[in-house]
């Protein structure tokens, strides 16, 4: 059935009766399409999806979808409302044992999650006047949009556990991008339907890369109150540093990092892989500041590249010890010897610059 790995336009060309392909080939494509639903859906071509998987607006073989949803059966790059409509059309919902509807469950969790988020943020009443880059508290999206996320999270599939993994993986980055924080308690706390430890780590990384200080405050406080110890462990051990370097908005991300820094969070290098990279001015100034505790400079010194002359000048002024090699007994000694050679070049360039 390799024809399902062709482009959407190629398949549509074959199925167009004007092109005189054998009816047997066209029927074979239609009859076998449901076995390749993920490949078809991953094209993102709505016309092709409806042409191959539906008949007069109804699923061609609905019983085939009474199962777990696969990741490739989500619409690629679709916003949450469109994704929800797609899922509702493709996958039948497993009946609820308690008679509570999806709408009722979602509304219940909306009120509960918002109440907890507002309670947490009420302890930071001065935050709005001290931050300049973050979104307005609690009002980034309305309840109608929040209900879309909740319906995605609360929908009950056949093949529940596998489906939950697919949905939460999609939901977390999509939600963080809204800038809203009202559903963070729901995402973390829904036992069996919300985050596991890997999801917690991903949530924190997404907030550092794409989110804001309100989101990290709510996440941190919920995790601090959690009675699941591995949640807190992953929060502290997650890949904070690389997420900081990959941030969409450095100012927003720096606010998040400074908050974590104030809560004595420390990046543990044994849990992540770091490639040498170049920081921008804001990131470098924070890294070299005395306030920085989250990224211990003695651990990160061999992972920072100072390629800009003004960055070298700045570090020489505020933290010259950054260029000093470790002792021969250190496991980093050979690396330090290489850096010492580089430092000679740096200092030589500095002399030339001064003269």
SULTAQUI-V809203 format. One record per pair of residues at least 24 apart in sequence whose C-alpha atoms are under 7 Angstrom apart, sorted by the first residue. I is the first residue (numbers start at 1). J is the second residue. Records with the same first field share a line. If there is no record, write none. Layout:
I: J + J
//
This chain:
4: 36 + 39 + 40
5: 39
8: 43 + 45 + 48
37: 73
38: 72 + 73
41: 73 + 75
42: 72 + 73 + 75 + 76
44: 75 + 76
65: 90 + 91
66: 91 + 92 + 158
67: 157 + 158 + 159
68: 157 + 158 + 159 + 160 + 162 + 163
69: 163
70: 166
71: 166
80: 148 + 149
81: 148
84: 152
93: 155 + 156 + 157
94: 156 + 157 + 158
102: 151 + 154 + 155
106: 147 + 150 + 151 + 154
109: 186
113: 182 + 183 + 185 + 186
114: 182 + 183
116: 185
117: 182 + 185 + 218
120: 218
133: 251 + 252
134: 212 + 213 + 252
135: 179
137: 214
138: 180 + 181 + 182
139: 180
140: 178 + 179 + 180
141: 180
164: 193
172: 203
173: 206
176: 206 + 207 + 210 + 211
177: 210 + 211
179: 211 + 212
181: 214 + 215 + 218
184: 218 + 219
185: 219 + 222
197: 230 + 231 + 234
200: 231 + 234 + 235
201: 234 + 235 + 238
204: 235
205: 239 + 240 + 243
208: 243 + 244 + 247 + 253 + 256
209: 243 + 244 + 246 + 247 + 248 + 253
210: 247 + 248
212: 252 + 253 + 256
213: 255 + 256
216: 256
236: 265 + 266 + 267
237: 267 + 268 + 271
239: 272
240: 267
242: 274
261: 292 + 293 + 294
264: 294
265: 294
266: 293 + 294 + 295
267: 294 + 295
275: 303
276: 303 + 304 + 305
277: 303 + 304 + 305
278: 304 + 305 + 306
288: 319
//
